[in-house]
Amino acid sequence: AFFKTLVSAADIAALFALFGASWTVASPGTYTLPGGLVVKWGTASAISAGGGVTVTFGAAFPTAIFGVLATPIASANNTNVYTVGYRAAAVGSVVITNNSGTSGPVSAFWVAFGN
């Protein structure tokens, strides 16, 4: 509590920015770490069985995309089995895929890493 009285949230944000960090806390969102690693996240909705949805990043990765992780979003009562993944990863976009051939459409949460 004492530290919070001495340093405001704006002061802390300015300190992180001084070292190259920046962020957007939302969905989709972005976090740039000092040193240049960029983490982006968001959701892809209504991906048809066997299909894919192109996610276009709000701002492209400056240099390269290293990889993407995706996980299905399904209701607690859903008995279908979904697998999701990605293809065609580029600095400006990625295709999130529903690899389940017969389980119907699904949404997915994704995280992308690059610099």
N, C-alpha and C positions, 0 to 999 in steps of 0.2 A: 504494500500500500504506500509506503514511503517513497519508493522509486516512482510510482505512478504520479505522485504529487510533483516530482521534480521534472519528469519527462512526459510529454504528451504523445498521443498516438501519431500526431502529425510529425513530431520530432523523430520518432522511431522510423516512420515511413521515409522521411528525408534521409536518415542515416542509411537505410537499406538502398535507397536510390543512389546515394553517393557511391556505393560499392557495385552498382550495376544491376540491382534487383528491381523488378517491376512486376505487377500482377493485376489481374482482373478477377475478382472473387464473384463469379456468377457461373451460369451454365448456358452457353459455353464460356470457358475461362482460359486464362493463360497465366503462367508464372515463369518469369525469367530469373534464373539464379545468377549470382555473381560468378563470373567465369564463362557465361554464355549458354549454359544448358537451358533449353526452353521446354516447358511442360504445358501441353494443351489438353483440355478435356471437354466433354459434352455428351449429348445423346443423339442417337439416330432412331427415328420412329418408323413404325409400320414397314419393316423390312420383310418383303414377301418370301415365302418358302423357296429356297434355292436362288434367291435374288440378292440384290445389293442396293444400298443407298449411298450416293455420293455426299460426303460431308466436305464443305468448303470452309477452310479456316478463315476467320475474320481478318487475320494478317498472316501471310505466309511465313514459314520458317525462313530465317535469313540465309542459311547455307544448305542444310540437309535435314532430312527426316531419318531418324535412326530406327524407329519401330513403333508399333501401335499395339495396345492391349484392348480387348473388347470382351464384355460379358453381357449375357442376356438379362433383360428386365422382364420378369413375368410375375403374375399375381401369385399369392400364397396358395391358392386353390387350383392352380394350373397343373395338370398332370402330363402335359406335353413335355418332350425332351427337346431342348434347343441347343444348338451349337452356333456360335457366331465367330467371325474372324474378320480379316481385312485383306484387301488386294489393292493394287494400283496406288500405293502410297507415293505421294509427291510433296514438294515443299508447300503447295497451296491447297491440297485436298487429299482425301483418302476415301476408298469405297469400303463401307462396313457391310459384311455379308452375313446372310442367314444361311448356314450350311445344312439346316434341317430340311430335307426334301419334302416332307409331308406334314410337318407340325403346324403349318399356318404362319401368319405374320408374327413378328416379334419386334420389340424395341431393344436397343442396346446402349449401354454406357461405354464410352471409349476414352482412352488416355493415349496421347501421342508424345513422343520424345524426339527432340532434335536440337539443332543449333543454327 
